[in-house]
C-alpha cells in the first residue's frame, strides 16, 4: 500500500513507520491521522510483524498539529482516538525520537510503549505558552511516567527537555548519539522479538488495566477544558502573539 504522509518499511518482523512531512516538520494533519490508522490496520493483519517502531526520521520526530491546516470539526476527537489506539495497540510500539517532539508530537511518543531519544532531542508540551493546554493526553500520560511534580513542571512552564534530561526523569527509556534514535530503537526491538509475543500482549493489557486515568471520560474532560480556553481573550492573544513572533500579554480573561 502506498502512502502520502508516511513511509512504511519492514525489516524481518519489525515494522517501521516514518512520519514523512519534512516540509512541515512532520506536523500532523487529517491525511496523516488517516494514514496512521491505515498502516496500523495493515500491521494488525500481518501476523509476522511483531514489533513496531514509530519515527520521524533523522532530524525531527513531530511538532504536533499543523496550525496552517484549517481545523475541521471533530479533529481533537480523531486525534485522541488515534493516540488511544497507538497506546492500546496489540503489538509493542517503540518511538524513535530525533530532534523535536513537541506538543502533539510529544504526546504521540507518550502513547508508545517505549521511547528511545537522541541526546539532542527536544521534548515538551509548549501549549501553555499560547494560552492553551495539551489536547492529546499530555495532562494525564506524563503523570505515571515522570511523577506529579515533574509533570506539572513541564505542563506549567511549557519548556522542553533534551533527550538526556528526558532519560534522567523517566520520560524516555534509552538515549543515543544525535540522529541515531532509530538504531537504538531497533536494538530494543530485537530484544522484544526474543520474548514471547502473547506474554508481551498480556502484560501490556495488565499494565493498562492498572492505569484508570486512561479513559474516554478524561479525554472528554480535557477537550471540554480546551474548548473553554478557546473562548478567552488570553487564548486569542496567545495565537496572535505566536503569529506576530512577540511576547504575549496575558490579561487573565
N, C-alpha and C positions, 0 to 999 in steps of 0.2 A: 504494500500500500504506500502511496506517495503522500507527503505532507508539505504544507507551505511554511509553517512556522516552527516545526520541529524536525529533527533528524532522528531516525531510529535505526540503530545497528544492533547486531547480536554477536557476541563473542563466546563461543561454547554455550554455556547455559546462563550467561549474563546478558540481560537486555539493557542497552544504554540509550536513554532518551536525552537528546541535547536540544535545549531551547535554541531557536535559530531566528532571532530577530535582532541581529547585531547592530543594525542602524538605530534601534530604539532601546539598546542595552537590555534586550530580552524582556522588555515590559510586556505584561500580559494584556491581551485584548480578547474579543469574543472568539476570534478564529483560533487563538492559542488555547483557550479554555476548551473549545470544541475538539481540537485535535489531541489534546492531552487525554481527554476522555476516550477518544477513538483508539489511541495507542494502548491505553490501559485495557480496553476491550480485547485488542489483539493479543496482548501479553497474557491476559486472563485465559484465553482459549488455547494458549501454547503451553502444554504440559512440560516441554523441555526447558522453558525459561523458568529458572528457579529464584534468581535474584535480579533486582532492577537497580540501575544507577541513574539518577537524575542529575544532569549538569547543565551548565550554560556555556561551556567552552573554556578556553584558557584565560580569558580576560575578564569575564563578568558572569555572574550567576543570573540574577534577575533584580531589577529595580522596582518591582511592584507594578501596579496598574498603569496602563498607558493613558496619561492625562490628556493626550491630544485626541483620543478617540471619544466620540460622542457617547456619553454614558446611557446605555439602553436600560429600560425598566427591568428590574429583577437581576441586574448584573451582580450585586452583592450575594444574592442567594445562589446564583450559578457558581460563583467563585467558591463559596463556602461548601457547596455540595461536592465540587471537585476536590477541595482540600480535605474534606472529611473522607472522601473516597481514597485519596492517597494515604491518609492516616490508617484507614481500616483495610487497606488492600491485602489480599490473601498471600502475597509474597513480599518478603522484606525489600524495602526501598532505601537506598543509601544516597544521600545528597552529596555531590562533589562540588565544593564551593570555591571558585576562584574569583577574586575581585569583589564587586558589590553584591550583597544580598540584603536589600533594604526594603522596608515596608512589606508589601505582599510577597516580595521575593524571599525575605527572611521568614515570613510566615509559611511559605511553601516548604522551605527547608525544615521548619519545625515539625511539619506533618510527616516527614520521613522518619524511618525507624532509627537511622544512624546518620551522622553528619561528619564529613571529612572536609576540612578547610585548609587553604593555603595560609601560610604565616601572615601574608599581607592582605588577606581578605578583609572586607569591611561589612560587618553585620549589625543591623539595628532596625528599630521601628520609629522613624522620624515624624510620624503623623502629628504628634503634639506641636511641632514647630509651625504647622499651618492651621492650628486650631481644631484638629480632628483627632481621631483615635484609630488604632489598628482594627480593621474590619474582618480579617480572616483568621482570627484565633490568637493573635499575639497577646491579648489581655488574659487569656487563660492557658495557653500552651507553654508560655515561658515559665509559669509558676512551678510545675512539677520538675522542670529541668534545672532551674538555677535558684529556686527559692524565692520567697516573698520579697526580701529586701533588694536583691539584685534585679528581680523582675520589675519592681516599681522604679528602680533607678533608670533602667533602660526605657521604660514607658513614660516616665515623668520628664526625663531630660531629652529623649529622642536622640541622644548621642550614640554613635556606633562603637563597636569594639572590633579590634583586629582579630585575626584567626588565633593568635597566641593568647590574647585575653579571653577569647571565647572558650578555648580549651581550659584555661585556668578556672573559669566559673562554671564549667559543665555544659556550655551551650553546644559544643561540638565534641566528638569522640577522639578525633585524631587531627594533627596538623602536618602539613607537608611543606616543602620549599615552594616558593612562588610558581604558580602555573602548573603545579603537579598534583592537584587535588584528585583528578581522575585516576592517576596512577595509584594513589593511596586508597581510593575507593575500590579499585579493582583488587588490591591485595586483601582488603577486608571482605570483599565479595567472595574471594576464593576460600576464605575460612568458613563462610556461611555455606558454601557449596559442599563442604566436607561434613556438614551437620545434617541430621535427618529433617527433611522439609516438613513433614507432618508435625514433628515436635516443635519446630520453629513457629508454625502457624498456631498450634495450640497455646504455646507460651505467649505469643502476641495477643491472642484473644483474652487470655487470663489477665495479662497486664492491663489491657484497656478496660476490662470489666472492673478493675480496681480503681479506675480514674473517673468518678462520677461527674466531674465538671464537663466532660466531653459529650455534651448533649445538645439536641436541637434547641432546647429551651435557652441555653446560654447563648447560642448563636443568634437567636431571635432577639435576646436582650441587648446584645452588642449592636446589632443592626438598628434597633429602635433608638438606642443611645446616640448612634451616629446620625440618625435622621433628625433628632432633636438639635444636635450641634449644627447641622446644615442650615437651620433657620436662624442662627445667631449672627450678629454683626461681626463677632470675632472670627467666625468661620470664613465669611466673605473677605475680611481684612487679610486673613492668612493666605488665601488663594491669590488675592490681588498683589500682596507683597511678594509672594513667590514669583509671580509672572514679571513683576517690575524689578526683581532682584534687589529688594531693600528689606530692612528690618521691619517686621510688623509692629503696629501699635495696638496693644490689647486694651480693650475697654471693659471687659467683663460683662458684656451684654450681647 
